[in-house]
Amino acid sequence: MRKHSVMVGSRVLYYAAQLSHAKRFAQARRAEGMDAYVVPDQTPRPARKVRMNPLTGQPYNRPSTGRRTP
């Protein structure tokens, strides 16, 4: 899970999984007069695994390339 941080100076106020939530929280703190800023999580996203349909043995979201006939 992602950990975007909302900071005031060197102190962490809030961790958020979604960057938009962290930005909204920081904006609310700035409206209250605190000097809050967002530090986005820089770790790479984990690779997504292909989910297989157990009935057909095919992936659920099969790529559409190569299936079209001209």
trRosetta pair geometry for C-beta under 8 A, 3 or more apart (Angstrom, degrees):
i j d omega theta_ij theta_ji phi_ij phi_ji
1 17 5.3 -54 -179 -120 104 111
2 16 7.9 -10 105 109 98 58
2 17 5.2 109 62 -158 86 56
2 18 7.4 97 71 -73 129 30
2 19 7.7 -52 135 -47 148 78
2 41 4.7 -178 -165 44 86 152
2 43 7.8 -172 -121 57 69 102
2 45 8.0 -28 -73 -103 106 81
3 15 5.0 -28 -155 -160 87 115
3 16 7.8 123 -153 58 39 35
3 17 7.4 -22 -82 -94 41 51
3 41 5.1 114 62 -87 55 130
4 15 7.0 137 69 -161 45 56
4 16 4.8 -33 65 67 100 87
4 17 7.5 128 16 -135 92 3
4 18 7.4 -58 20 97 133 19
4 19 5.1 144 -74 -100 163 62
4 21 7.8 137 65 68 128 85
4 22 4.1 -105 115 -31 122 158
4 38 6.3 1 169 -169 109 102
4 39 7.0 172 -167 84 63 53
4 40 5.3 -25 -122 -127 101 48
4 41 5.1 -96 -72 -17 59 91
5 12 5.2 -71 -157 -129 116 105
5 14 7.3 145 -158 82 48 53
5 15 5.9 -25 -99 -102 65 68
5 16 8.0 177 -79 21 20 75
5 22 7.1 58 67 -141 11 136
5 38 7.2 149 84 -158 50 52
5 39 4.4 -8 63 57 101 103
5 41 7.7 111 -11 -64 79 76
6 12 7.3 100 69 -162 52 64
6 13 4.9 -57 99 63 98 103
6 14 4.1 12 40 54 118 99
6 15 7.8 -143 16 -68 77 26
6 16 7.1 54 -23 -8 102 110
6 22 5.3 -171 -55 -160 95 86
6 25 5.1 -98 -56 100 162 118
6 26 4.8 -159 -134 -70 112 91
6 29 7.0 135 166 6 131 145
6 36 5.6 10 177 -176 100 116
6 37 7.4 168 -154 84 60 27
6 38 5.7 -31 -100 -99 67 66
6 39 7.8 -174 -83 19 20 75
7 10 7.1 -19 -170 -135 120 15
7 11 6.6 144 -157 75 73 43
7 12 5.7 -45 -99 -100 76 51
7 13 6.7 167 -109 6 21 87
7 36 6.9 153 77 -153 36 66
7 37 5.9 -27 63 65 87 77
7 38 7.7 146 17 -106 79 17
7 39 5.7 37 -8 -11 123 115
8 11 5.4 -21 66 65 81 98
8 13 5.7 62 -5 -41 101 119
8 29 7.2 -118 -69 158 116 146
8 34 5.5 -52 -109 174 134 114
8 35 6.2 113 -141 73 83 68
8 36 5.2 -46 -76 -93 87 69
8 37 7.9 133 -89 17 43 70
9 35 7.6 74 -45 81 70 109
12 15 6.9 20 171 -55 126 84
13 25 7.6 -176 106 145 116 121
13 29 6.8 65 116 -87 170 158
13 36 6.5 -48 20 -123 150 118
14 22 6.8 172 105 -124 110 75
14 25 5.1 -89 82 145 164 157
16 19 7.2 139 100 -92 118 20
16 21 4.2 -169 -161 91 139 109
16 22 3.9 -157 40 -59 136 85
16 25 6.7 -179 -51 6 136 137
17 21 7.3 33 53 40 61 139
18 21 4.5 85 73 3 95 106
18 22 7.2 -169 94 -6 51 84
19 22 5.6 -55 -152 37 38 112
19 23 6.3 39 152 -20 69 104
19 38 7.3 90 -160 172 79 142
19 40 5.8 7 -116 -117 117 102
20 23 5.7 -52 -147 36 34 112
20 24 6.4 34 154 -19 65 106
21 24 5.8 -54 -147 37 31 111
21 25 6.3 33 154 -19 65 106
22 25 5.7 -54 -147 36 31 111
22 26 6.3 29 155 -17 65 107
22 38 4.9 110 135 -130 112 117
22 40 7.7 159 77 -94 152 61
23 26 5.8 -56 -146 38 30 109
23 27 6.2 33 154 -22 65 107
23 38 5.6 -36 -85 -49 62 157
24 27 5.6 -52 -147 34 31 113
24 28 6.5 32 153 -19 63 104
25 28 5.8 -55 -153 34 31 111
25 29 6.6 28 151 -16 65 105
25 36 7.6 -102 122 148 76 151
26 29 5.7 -54 -148 37 35 110
26 30 6.4 37 152 -21 66 104
26 36 4.3 -158 -145 122 76 112
26 37 6.1 66 -154 -124 138 14
26 38 5.0 -107 -25 -51 156 90
27 30 5.7 -51 -148 34 32 113
27 31 6.6 37 151 -22 63 103
28 31 5.6 -50 -152 32 34 114
28 32 6.8 31 149 -15 63 104
29 32 5.5 -57 -155 38 37 112
29 34 4.3 -53 167 63 96 121
29 36 3.8 55 89 -7 134 148
30 33 7.7 93 -175 -43 32 8
30 34 6.5 -93 -84 70 35 65
30 35 7.3 52 -109 -118 79 29
30 36 5.6 -117 -53 44 76 92
50 59 5.0 -62 -178 -115 112 121
51 59 6.7 100 73 -152 52 75
51 60 5.0 -3 89 3 104 120
51 61 7.9 62 51 10 97 88
52 57 6.6 -12 -178 -156 115 36
52 58 7.2 163 -151 91 75 17
52 59 6.0 -63 -102 -95 56 51
52 60 7.5 -173 -131 -26 11 77
53 56 4.7 21 94 40 123 95
53 57 7.0 -49 76 5 78 15
53 58 5.6 -2 38 64 113 66
53 59 7.1 100 -5 176 87 9
53 60 5.5 126 -54 -78 94 69
54 57 7.7 27 -155 -70 24 50
58 62 5.9 -19 164 -71 114 125
59 62 5.2 138 71 -80 95 66
62 67 7.9 78 125 -45 118 144
63 66 7.6 54 105 27 102 101
64 67 5.8 -90 -164 37 53 118
64 68 7.2 46 161 -36 90 98
